[in-house]
Each structure stands twice: as structure tokens, then as C-alpha cells.
Amino acid sequence: MTEVNVSRGTTVLDDNGNVVKYANDQFFKYKRATIPREAVDGINEYLSQQDLKWEDAKFGSNLEVDENTRKSKISWINDDGLKSYIFSQFESANSDPDWQFELDAIEDIQYTKYEGHPDNQFNGHYDWHYDYLMAPDERKCRKLSMTVMLSQRGDEYEGGSFEFQCLKNGSVQYQTLDLEIGDILVFPSMMHHRVNFTTHGERKVLVAWAWGPLFK
């Protein structure tokens, strides 16, 4: 029998030479980084000056409003400068040795607001879902998803934690993240995730997706 070498993942060292241990594999891991506060302030200032068209977020193949599953307001941003900046963040995250996916396009950016009220059982949230889409005619698919946090947790909103779900070693595992203002979260679009209830204030994020040729 021919011996087959099986990759066990890329060994990455931190600044102190310690092995960085990822909880998940190539398609079930995430990258988290932070952009400068002045960059966040610039994005928020730009957004405040736009004549935005808001709509209730929809869900499912029929794209219907279902507040039990998803409750938020969204607006679409088609600005070449902002899209170029966001795509550069995708490219930075995609330099991870375990990824390096072929990326060649970005959708219009979704600006999302989750509102919370202590006495409201339908606070802003988005239940379990994944972002993966395929365009068969173009032989392309969503490969990476991104969330950019534009609000200060504790001061501007409460709740709204971001949560991943994956099946590992026969059991479902969860990982919960409380994003801080300026945090960028990048992950493969097939990862199951949700945004838990925003219980107070307003949680504002940019959401983006990077596309490329079908996985081979």
C-alpha cells in the first residue's frame, strides 16, 4: 500500500514562538482583527451622510420577512472606495496559509442595524444560518464572509453576541464572541452562525461577502 501524507494543518507561531492552536479546521475557523478607531469613525461619518434606503431583512429561499428568525433593518452600500477597502481586508485575512482561496469579486455591502428594547420579545437578532451561495451559470460561489463592528458594546448596545456552531468529533460545538468596535470577523461562508438578541440600544455592522470560482 502506498503511504499517503495527510496534512494536519498549518503550524502558525505567535510573536513569542508559541504554537497558535485553532479550534477548527480549514473551513471551520475564523480570523479576527481590529481596524483603527479613526477608520471606524470615518466609516460611520460616511454612512451618516448617505441617503440610505432601509428595508426589513428577509430570510429563506423565498426572501420573506420572518421576525422569529431574523429581525433587523438593512441597507445596501455600492461605493467603490468602501468596497475596495473591505476587499483589502478580505485579502489580508485570506493570506492565512490554510486559506488562500481564489477571490475575485465582492457584493454590495450590507449595512445592518439590530435594535434592542428590554421589554420587547422580538429584539434584533438573526438565528442559525450560513451565507454560502453558488451562481451555477458563472461557476462562482461565496467563499468568505465578513462582519465589521461599528458600535461600542456596553455604551451603544448590549447583547448581540456572535456565535458559531460546528459538528466536531460527533458533537455540536459552539463558540461565542463579543465583538468590540472596530473588530473585523472573517470566516468561510459555509460556517453556521447566528447573532443573538440585542437587548438594548443599536448594534450596527457592515456585512460583506467575497466570491470566487467554485472550490476544486
Accessible surface in RSA format (square Angstrom, percent):
REM  Atomic radii and reference values for relative SASA: ProtOr
REM  Chains: A
REM  Algorithm: Lee & Richards
REM  Probe-radius: 1.40
REM  Slices: 20
REM RES _ NUM      All-atoms   Total-Side   Main-Chain    Non-polar    All polar
REM                ABS   REL    ABS   REL    ABS   REL    ABS   REL    ABS   REL
RES MET A   1   239.93 124.3 150.42  99.5  89.51 213.1 124.92 106.2 115.01 152.4
RES THR A   2   117.21  83.4  99.35 100.7  17.85  42.5  69.21  93.0  48.00  72.6
RES GLU A   3   152.03  87.3 124.09  93.9  27.94  66.5  53.94 104.3  98.09  80.1
RES VAL A   4   112.88  74.3  91.58  82.9  21.29  51.3  94.66  82.2  18.22  49.4
RES ASN A   5   138.81  95.7 110.92 107.2  27.89  67.2  35.54  85.5 103.28  99.8
RES VAL A   6    93.78  61.7  69.75  63.1  24.03  57.9  73.83  64.2  19.95  54.1
RES SER A   7   100.12  84.6  66.87  89.2  33.25  76.6  56.36 120.0  43.76  61.3
RES ARG A   8   212.28  89.1 171.05  87.2  41.23  98.2  76.22 104.2 136.05  82.5
RES GLY A   9    48.67  60.0   0.00   N/A  48.67  60.0  26.80  73.5  21.87  49.0
RES THR A  10    53.57  38.1  37.25  37.8  16.32  38.9  27.49  36.9  26.08  39.4
RES THR A  11    97.80  69.6  70.49  71.5  27.30  65.1  39.96  53.7  57.83  87.4
RES VAL A  12    41.14  27.1  38.10  34.5   3.04   7.3  41.14  35.7   0.00   0.0
RES LEU A  13   102.43  57.0  78.11  55.9  24.32  61.1  78.11  54.9  24.32  65.4
RES ASP A  14    60.29  42.2  44.92  44.7  15.37  36.3  29.87  70.3  30.42  30.3
RES ASP A  15   156.18 109.4 116.41 115.9  39.78  94.1  39.64  93.3 116.55 116.2
RES ASN A  16   127.81  88.1  94.64  91.5  33.17  79.9  22.29  53.6 105.52 102.0
RES GLY A  17    44.77  55.2   0.00   N/A  44.77  55.2  23.37  64.1  21.40  47.9
RES ASN A  18    85.91  59.2  81.99  79.2   3.91   9.4  22.89  55.1  63.02  60.9
RES VAL A  19    81.79  53.8  63.00  57.0  18.79  45.3  63.01  54.7  18.78  50.9
RES VAL A  20    53.68  35.3  43.97  39.8   9.71  23.4  48.72  42.3   4.95  13.4
RES LYS A  21   183.11  89.3 149.69  91.8  33.41  79.6  97.16  87.5  85.95  91.6
RES TYR A  22    72.10  33.7  42.89  24.4  29.21  76.0  39.19  29.4  32.91  40.6
RES ALA A  23    67.71  62.3  41.43  63.9  26.28  59.8  53.67  75.6  14.04  37.2
RES ASN A  24    22.31  15.4  11.71  11.3  10.60  25.5   2.05   4.9  20.26  19.6
RES ASP A  25    79.80  55.9  70.51  70.2   9.29  22.0  40.97  96.4  38.83  38.7
RES GLN A  26    70.58  39.5  65.63  48.0   4.95  11.8  18.75  39.9  51.83  39.3
RES PHE A  27    63.12  31.6  63.05  39.0   0.08   0.2  63.05  38.2   0.08   0.2
RES PHE A  28    69.06  34.6  69.06  42.8   0.00   0.0  69.06  41.9   0.00   0.0
RES LYS A  29     4.75   2.3   3.21   2.0   1.54   3.7   4.56   4.1   0.20   0.2
RES TYR A  30    47.16  22.0  38.33  21.8   8.83  23.0  20.41  15.3  26.74  33.0
RES LYS A  31    59.74  29.1  56.88  34.9   2.86   6.8  28.46  25.6  31.28  33.3
RES ARG A  32   101.51  42.6  67.53  34.4  33.97  80.9  28.18  38.5  73.33  44.4
RES ALA A  33    59.69  54.9  50.38  77.7   9.32  21.2  59.25  83.4   0.45   1.2
RES THR A  34    93.34  66.4  62.09  62.9  31.25  74.5  44.12  59.3  49.22  74.4
RES ILE A  35    11.30   6.4   7.21   5.4   4.09   9.8   8.44   6.1   2.86   7.8
RES PRO A  36    77.22  56.3  64.16  58.5  13.06  47.5  76.62  63.3   0.59   3.7
RES ARG A  37   125.93  52.9 117.01  59.6   8.93  21.3  53.21  72.7  72.72  44.1
RES GLU A  38   128.44  73.7 116.95  88.5  11.48  27.3  61.45 118.8  66.99  54.7
RES ALA A  39    27.63  25.4  15.58  24.0  12.05  27.4  26.20  36.9   1.43   3.8
RES VAL A  40     0.07   0.0   0.07   0.1   0.00   0.0   0.07   0.1   0.00   0.0
RES ASP A  41    70.83  49.6  65.14  64.8   5.68  13.4  28.88  68.0  41.94  41.8
RES GLY A  42    40.75  50.3   0.00   N/A  40.75  50.3  34.49  94.6   6.26  14.0
RES ILE A  43    14.04   8.0  11.40   8.5   2.64   6.4  13.37   9.6   0.67   1.8
RES ASN A  44    34.17  23.6  29.36  28.4   4.81  11.6  19.14  46.1  15.03  14.5
RES GLU A  45    96.20  55.2  93.53  70.8   2.67   6.4  40.24  77.8  55.96  45.7
RES TYR A  46    63.13  29.5  59.76  34.0   3.37   8.8  54.29  40.8   8.84  10.9
RES LEU A  47     4.48   2.5   1.90   1.4   2.58   6.5   2.12   1.5   2.36   6.3
RES SER A  48    85.40  72.2  44.40  59.2  41.00  94.5  50.81 108.2  34.59  48.5
RES GLN A  49   123.32  69.0  87.75  64.1  35.57  84.7  35.99  76.6  87.33  66.2
RES GLN A  50    66.03  36.9  49.10  35.9  16.93  40.3   7.04  15.0  58.99  44.7
RES ASP A  51   133.49  93.5 106.71 106.2  26.79  63.3  43.31 101.9  90.18  89.9
RES LEU A  52    39.75  22.1  18.72  13.4  21.03  52.9  20.15  14.2  19.59  52.7
RES LYS A  53   166.57  81.3 154.56  94.8  12.01  28.6 122.65 110.4  43.92  46.8
RES TRP A  54    91.69  36.8  58.67  28.4  33.02  77.5  43.61  23.3  48.08  78.0
RES GLU A  55    67.70  38.9  60.98  46.1   6.71  16.0  26.57  51.4  41.12  33.6
RES ASP A  56    57.87  40.5  53.11  52.9   4.77  11.3   7.08  16.7  50.80  50.7
RES ALA A  57     1.82   1.7   0.00   0.0   1.82   4.1   0.00   0.0   1.82   4.8
RES LYS A  58    73.04  35.6  69.66  42.7   3.38   8.1  48.96  44.1  24.08  25.7
RES PHE A  59    67.95  34.0  60.23  37.3   7.72  20.1  62.48  37.9   5.46  15.6
RES GLY A  60    37.77  46.6   0.00   N/A  37.77  46.6  27.45  75.3  10.32  23.1
RES SER A  61   119.13 100.7  72.42  96.7  46.70 107.6  58.79 125.2  60.34  84.5
RES ASN A  62   114.86  79.2  90.51  87.5  24.35  58.6  18.52  44.6  96.34  93.1
RES LEU A  63   117.63  65.5 108.95  77.9   8.68  21.8 108.95  76.5   8.68  23.4
RES GLU A  64   106.59  61.2 102.82  77.8   3.77   9.0  33.68  65.1  72.92  59.5
RES VAL A  65    73.27  48.2  45.47  41.2  27.80  67.0  45.47  39.5  27.80  75.4
RES ASP A  66    53.64  37.6  48.92  48.7   4.72  11.2  20.21  47.6  33.43  33.3
RES GLU A  67    69.50  39.9  64.48  48.8   5.01  11.9  18.68  36.1  50.81  41.5
RES ASN A  68   108.72  75.0  91.46  88.4  17.27  41.6  27.14  65.3  81.58  78.9
RES THR A  69    23.64  16.8  23.38  23.7   0.25   0.6   5.98   8.0  17.65  26.7
RES ARG A  70    23.56   9.9  22.79  11.6   0.78   1.9   0.19   0.3  23.37  14.2
RES LYS A  71    59.81  29.2  57.67  35.4   2.13   5.1  26.66  24.0  33.15  35.3
RES SER A  72     9.95   8.4   0.03   0.0   9.92  22.9   5.61  12.0   4.34   6.1
RES LYS A  73    91.50  44.6  91.50  56.1   0.00   0.0  56.59  50.9  34.91  37.2
RES ILE A  74     7.22   4.1   7.22   5.4   0.00   0.0   7.22   5.2   0.00   0.0
RES SER A  75     1.72   1.5   1.72   2.3   0.00   0.0   0.00   0.0   1.72   2.4
RES TRP A  76   106.61  42.8  84.82  41.1  21.79  51.2  75.04  40.0  31.57  51.2
RES ILE A  77     6.56   3.7   4.91   3.7   1.65   4.0   6.56   4.7   0.00   0.0
RES ASN A  78   108.25  74.6  76.13  73.6  32.12  77.3  17.37  41.8  90.87  87.8
RES ASP A  79    42.93  30.1  39.52  39.3   3.41   8.1   5.36  12.6  37.57  37.5
RES ASP A  80   117.80  82.5 107.48 107.0  10.33  24.4  38.77  91.2  79.04  78.8
RES GLY A  81    50.83  62.7   0.00   N/A  50.83  62.7  39.06 107.2  11.77  26.4
RES LEU A  82    16.87   9.4  11.46   8.2   5.41  13.6  15.01  10.5   1.86   5.0
RES LYS A  83    32.82  16.0  32.54  20.0   0.28   0.7  11.08  10.0  21.74  23.2
RES SER A  84    74.39  62.9  62.93  84.0  11.45  26.4  31.96  68.1  42.42  59.4
RES TYR A  85    72.67  33.9  66.89  38.1   5.77  15.0  67.71  50.9   4.95   6.1
RES ILE A  86     1.12   0.6   1.12   0.8   0.00   0.0   1.12   0.8   0.00   0.0
RES PHE A  87    38.80  19.4  38.80  24.0   0.00   0.0  38.80  23.5   0.00   0.0
RES SER A  88    48.00  40.6  41.70  55.7   6.30  14.5  36.13  76.9  11.88  16.6
RES GLN A  89    39.83  22.3  37.11  27.1   2.72   6.5   0.57   1.2  39.27  29.8
RES PHE A  90     0.00   0.0   0.00   0.0   0.00   0.0   0.00   0.0   0.00   0.0
RES GLU A  91    95.82  55.0  86.65  65.6   9.17  21.8  28.27  54.7  67.55  55.2
RES SER A  92    75.65  63.9  59.48  79.4  16.17  37.3  30.14  64.2  45.51  63.8
RES ALA A  93    12.34  11.3   5.67   8.8   6.67  15.2  11.67  16.4   0.67   1.8
RES ASN A  94    15.93  11.0  15.25  14.7   0.68   1.6   0.82   2.0  15.11  14.6
RES SER A  95    74.48  62.9  57.91  77.3  16.57  38.2  42.85  91.3  31.63  44.3
RES ASP A  96     6.22   4.4   0.99   1.0   5.24  12.4   4.55  10.7   1.68   1.7
RES PRO A  97    74.81  54.5  53.69  48.9  21.12  76.8  53.84  44.5  20.97 130.3
RES ASP A  98    24.58  17.2  18.34  18.3   6.24  14.8   8.82  20.8  15.75  15.7
RES TRP A  99    11.14   4.5   0.00   0.0  11.14  26.2   0.00   0.0  11.14  18.1
RES GLN A 100   118.59  66.3  92.14  67.3  26.46  63.0  26.55  56.5  92.04  69.8
RES PHE A 101    21.40  10.7  10.33   6.4  11.07  28.8  14.82   9.0   6.58  18.8
RES GLU A 102   112.43  64.5 102.28  77.4  10.15  24.2  40.19  77.7  72.24  59.0
RES LEU A 103    28.52  15.9   4.20   3.0  24.32  61.1   4.20   2.9  24.32  65.5
RES ASP A 104    72.79  51.0  39.66  39.5  33.13  78.3  34.83  82.0  37.96  37.9
RES ALA A 105    40.87  37.6  33.11  51.1   7.76  17.7  40.87  57.6   0.00   0.0
RES ILE A 106    33.78  19.2  15.95  11.9  17.83  43.0  16.88  12.2  16.90  45.9
RES GLU A 107    46.17  26.5  38.41  29.1   7.76  18.5  27.96  54.1  18.21  14.9
RES ASP A 108    50.29  35.2  45.81  45.6   4.47  10.6   9.00  21.2  41.28  41.2
RES ILE A 109     0.00   0.0   0.00   0.0   0.00   0.0   0.00   0.0   0.00   0.0
RES GLN A 110    10.03   5.6  10.03   7.3   0.00   0.0   0.00   0.0  10.03   7.6
RES TYR A 111     9.70   4.5   9.70   5.5   0.00   0.0   1.80   1.4   7.89   9.7
RES THR A 112     0.81   0.6   0.81   0.8   0.00   0.0   0.73   1.0   0.08   0.1
RES LYS A 113    47.30  23.1  46.44  28.5   0.86   2.1   6.58   5.9  40.71  43.4
RES TYR A 114     7.80   3.6   7.80   4.4   0.00   0.0   0.22   0.2   7.58   9.3
RES GLU A 115    82.80  47.5  77.97  59.0   4.83  11.5  20.09  38.9  62.70  51.2
RES GLY A 116     3.87   4.8   0.00   N/A   3.87   4.8   0.00   0.0   3.87   8.7
RES HIS A 117    85.60  46.8  85.53  59.5   0.07   0.2  53.68  55.3  31.92  37.1
RES PRO A 118   115.01  83.8  78.80  71.8  36.21 131.6  84.55  69.8  30.46 189.3
RES ASP A 119   138.96  97.3  99.13  98.7  39.83  94.2  52.14 122.7  86.82  86.6
RES ASN A 120    52.62  36.3  42.91  41.5   9.72  23.4  11.99  28.8  40.64  39.3
RES GLN A 121   148.04  82.8 120.40  88.0  27.64  65.8  48.01 102.2 100.02  75.9
RES PHE A 122    71.92  36.0  71.86  44.5   0.06   0.1  71.86  43.6   0.06   0.2
RES ASN A 123    11.87   8.2  11.37  11.0   0.50   1.2   0.58   1.4  11.29  10.9
RES GLY A 124     1.33   1.6   0.00   N/A   1.33   1.6   1.33   3.6   0.00   0.0
RES HIS A 125     9.41   5.1   9.41   6.5   0.00   0.0   8.42   8.7   0.98   1.1
RES TYR A 126    29.75  13.9  29.75  16.9   0.00   0.0  13.42  10.1  16.33  20.1
RES ASP A 127    55.79  39.1  53.03  52.8   2.76   6.5   9.65  22.7  46.15  46.0
RES TRP A 128    60.93  24.5  46.19  22.4  14.74  34.6  36.75  19.6  24.18  39.2
RES HIS A 129    20.28  11.1  13.42   9.3   6.86  17.6  15.89  16.4   4.39   5.1
RES TYR A 130   118.09  55.1  99.42  56.6  18.68  48.6  51.17  38.5  66.92  82.5
RES ASP A 131    15.12  10.6  11.46  11.4   3.66   8.7   3.45   8.1  11.66  11.6
RES TYR A 132    65.53  30.6  57.27  32.6   8.26  21.5  41.57  31.2  23.96  29.5
RES LEU A 133    92.31  51.4  90.06  64.4   2.25   5.6  92.31  64.8   0.00   0.0
RES MET A 134    95.39  49.4  69.94  46.3  25.45  60.6  57.45  48.8  37.94  50.3
RES ALA A 135    25.64  23.6  21.27  32.8   4.37   9.9  25.64  36.1   0.00   0.0
RES PRO A 136    79.63  58.0  73.48  67.0   6.15  22.4  73.72  60.9   5.91  36.7
RES ASP A 137   145.44 101.9 111.05 110.5  34.39  81.3  38.34  90.2 107.10 106.8
RES GLU A 138   116.73  67.0  96.44  73.0  20.29  48.3  37.46  72.5  79.27  64.7
RES ARG A 139   153.69  64.5 151.49  77.2   2.20   5.2  59.47  81.3  94.22  57.1
RES LYS A 140    53.31  26.0  53.31  32.7   0.00   0.0  38.85  35.0  14.46  15.4
RES CYS A 141     0.03   0.0   0.03   0.0   0.00   0.0   0.00   0.0   0.03   0.0
RES ARG A 142    25.05  10.5  25.05  12.8   0.00   0.0   0.00   0.0  25.05  15.2
RES LYS A 143     7.76   3.8   7.63   4.7   0.13   0.3   0.00   0.0   7.76   8.3
RES LEU A 144     0.00   0.0   0.00   0.0   0.00   0.0   0.00   0.0   0.00   0.0
RES SER A 145     0.88   0.7   0.88   1.2   0.00   0.0   0.88   1.9   0.00   0.0
RES MET A 146     0.86   0.4   0.20   0.1   0.65   1.6   0.38   0.3   0.48   0.6
RES THR A 147     9.07   6.4   9.07   9.2   0.00   0.0   1.81   2.4   7.25  11.0
RES VAL A 148     1.72   1.1   1.72   1.6   0.00   0.0   1.72   1.5   0.00   0.0
RES MET A 149     0.25   0.1   0.25   0.2   0.00   0.0   0.25   0.2   0.00   0.0
RES LEU A 150     1.02   0.6   0.00   0.0   1.02   2.6   0.00   0.0   1.02   2.7
RES SER A 151     0.00   0.0   0.00   0.0   0.00   0.0   0.00   0.0   0.00   0.0
RES GLN A 152    41.86  23.4  41.86  30.6   0.00   0.0  10.44  22.2  31.42  23.8
RES ARG A 153    88.95  37.3  76.85  39.2  12.10  28.8  10.33  14.1  78.62  47.6
RES GLY A 154    48.65  60.0   0.00   N/A  48.65  60.0  27.32  75.0  21.33  47.8
RES ASP A 155   124.49  87.2  87.10  86.7  37.39  88.4  24.75  58.2  99.74  99.5
RES GLU A 156    73.61  42.3  61.08  46.2  12.53  29.8  35.46  68.6  38.16  31.2
RES TYR A 157     2.70   1.3   1.82   1.0   0.88   2.3   0.07   0.1   2.63   3.2
RES GLU A 158    84.45  48.5  82.93  62.7   1.52   3.6  20.21  39.1  64.24  52.5
RES GLY A 159    35.12  43.3   0.00   N/A  35.12  43.3  23.52  64.5  11.61  26.0
RES GLY A 160     3.36   4.1   0.00   N/A   3.36   4.1   0.00   0.0   3.36   7.5
RES SER A 161    18.73  15.8  17.06  22.8   1.68   3.9   8.63  18.4  10.10  14.2
RES PHE A 162     4.41   2.2   4.06   2.5   0.34   0.9   4.06   2.5   0.34   1.0
RES GLU A 163    17.47  10.0  17.47  13.2   0.00   0.0   0.13   0.2  17.34  14.2
RES PHE A 164     6.19   3.1   6.01   3.7   0.19   0.5   6.06   3.7   0.14   0.4
RES GLN A 165    41.26  23.1  39.12  28.6   2.14   5.1   4.75  10.1  36.51  27.7
RES CYS A 166    16.71  12.6  10.17  11.3   6.55  15.4   8.33  21.1   8.38   9.0
RES LEU A 167   131.52  73.2 100.55  71.9  30.97  77.9 100.55  70.6  30.97  83.3
RES LYS A 168    64.06  31.3  61.22  37.6   2.84   6.8  37.13  33.4  26.93  28.7
RES ASN A 169   146.50 101.0  99.08  95.7  47.42 114.2  39.76  95.7 106.74 103.2
RES GLY A 170    71.88  88.6   0.00   N/A  71.88  88.6  33.34  91.5  38.54  86.3
RES SER A 171    57.10  48.2  52.17  69.6   4.93  11.3  43.89  93.5  13.20  18.5
RES VAL A 172    76.57  50.4  55.02  49.8  21.54  51.9  55.02  47.8  21.54  58.4
RES GLN A 173    75.15  42.0  70.49  51.5   4.66  11.1  26.90  57.3  48.25  36.6
RES TYR A 174   124.09  57.9  90.40  51.4  33.69  87.7  61.60  46.3  62.49  77.0
RES GLN A 175    61.81  34.6  57.60  42.1   4.21  10.0  24.14  51.4  37.67  28.6
RES THR A 176    74.34  52.9  47.65  48.3  26.69  63.6  33.98  45.6  40.36  61.0
RES LEU A 177    14.64   8.2  12.82   9.2   1.82   4.6  14.64  10.3   0.00   0.0
RES ASP A 178    65.58  45.9  54.99  54.7  10.60  25.1   7.45  17.5  58.13  58.0
RES LEU A 179     3.42   1.9   0.79   0.6   2.64   6.6   0.79   0.6   2.64   7.1
RES GLU A 180    62.39  35.8  62.39  47.2   0.00   0.0  40.61  78.5  21.78  17.8
RES ILE A 181    23.32  13.3  14.05  10.5   9.27  22.3  14.05  10.1   9.27  25.1
RES GLY A 182     0.52   0.6   0.00   N/A   0.52   0.6   0.52   1.4   0.00   0.0
RES ASP A 183     7.79   5.5   7.79   7.8   0.00   0.0   0.00   0.0   7.79   7.8
RES ILE A 184     5.31   3.0   4.99   3.7   0.33   0.8   4.99   3.6   0.33   0.9
RES LEU A 185     0.00   0.0   0.00   0.0   0.00   0.0   0.00   0.0   0.00   0.0
RES VAL A 186     2.62   1.7   2.62   2.4   0.00   0.0   2.62   2.3   0.00   0.0
RES PHE A 187     2.83   1.4   2.83   1.8   0.00   0.0   2.83   1.7   0.00   0.0
RES PRO A 188     0.70   0.5   0.70   0.6   0.00   0.0   0.70   0.6   0.00   0.0
RES SER A 189     0.00   0.0   0.00   0.0   0.00   0.0   0.00   0.0   0.00   0.0
RES MET A 190    47.75  24.7  41.67  27.6   6.08  14.5  41.67  35.4   6.08   8.1
RES MET A 191     0.73   0.4   0.73   0.5   0.00   0.0   0.73   0.6   0.00   0.0
RES HIS A 192    69.20  37.8  69.13  48.0   0.07   0.2  48.93  50.4  20.27  23.6
RES HIS A 193     7.66   4.2   7.66   5.3   0.00   0.0   2.34   2.4   5.32   6.2
RES ARG A 194    65.75  27.6  65.75  33.5   0.00   0.0   3.18   4.4  62.56  37.9
RES VAL A 195     9.97   6.6   8.51   7.7   1.46   3.5   8.51   7.4   1.46   4.0
RES ASN A 196    38.45  26.5  35.77  34.6   2.68   6.5  19.13  46.0  19.32  18.7
RES PHE A 197    97.16  48.6  92.30  57.2   4.86  12.6  92.30  56.0   4.86  13.9
RES THR A 198     0.00   0.0   0.00   0.0   0.00   0.0   0.00   0.0   0.00   0.0
RES THR A 199    58.44  41.6  57.44  58.2   1.00   2.4  50.55  67.9   7.89  11.9
RES HIS A 200    91.18  49.8  91.18  63.4   0.00   0.0  58.47  60.3  32.71  38.1
RES GLY A 201    26.16  32.3   0.00   N/A  26.16  32.3  21.68  59.5   4.48  10.0
RES GLU A 202    54.34  31.2  52.70  39.9   1.64   3.9  20.00  38.7  34.34  28.0
RES ARG A 203     2.10   0.9   2.10   1.1   0.00   0.0   0.00   0.0   2.10   1.3
RES LYS A 204    38.22  18.6  38.22  23.4   0.00   0.0   4.18   3.8  34.03  36.3
RES VAL A 205     2.18   1.4   2.18   2.0   0.00   0.0   2.18   1.9   0.00   0.0
RES LEU A 206     1.08   0.6   0.68   0.5   0.40   1.0   0.79   0.6   0.29   0.8
RES VAL A 207    23.83  15.7  23.77  21.5   0.06   0.1  23.83  20.7   0.00   0.0
RES ALA A 208     1.94   1.8   1.54   2.4   0.40   0.9   1.80   2.5   0.14   0.4
RES TRP A 209    14.59   5.9  14.59   7.1   0.00   0.0  14.59   7.8   0.00   0.0
RES ALA A 210     0.00   0.0   0.00   0.0   0.00   0.0   0.00   0.0   0.00   0.0
RES TRP A 211    36.26  14.6  36.26  17.6   0.00   0.0  35.78  19.1   0.49   0.8
RES GLY A 212     0.00   0.0   0.00   N/A   0.00   0.0   0.00   0.0   0.00   0.0
RES PRO A 213    32.82  23.9  32.82  29.9   0.00   0.0  32.82  27.1   0.00   0.0
RES LEU A 214    31.32  17.4  26.72  19.1   4.60  11.6  26.72  18.8   4.60  12.4
RES PHE A 215    70.05  35.0  43.98  27.2  26.06  67.8  46.38  28.1  23.66  67.7
RES LYS A 216   240.95 117.5 158.47  97.2  82.48 196.4 138.15 124.3 102.81 109.5
END  Absolute sums over single chains surface
CHAIN  1 A    12189.2       9648.2       2541.0       6132.4       6056.8
END  Absolute sums over all chains
TOTAL         12189.2       9648.2       2541.0       6132.4       6056.8
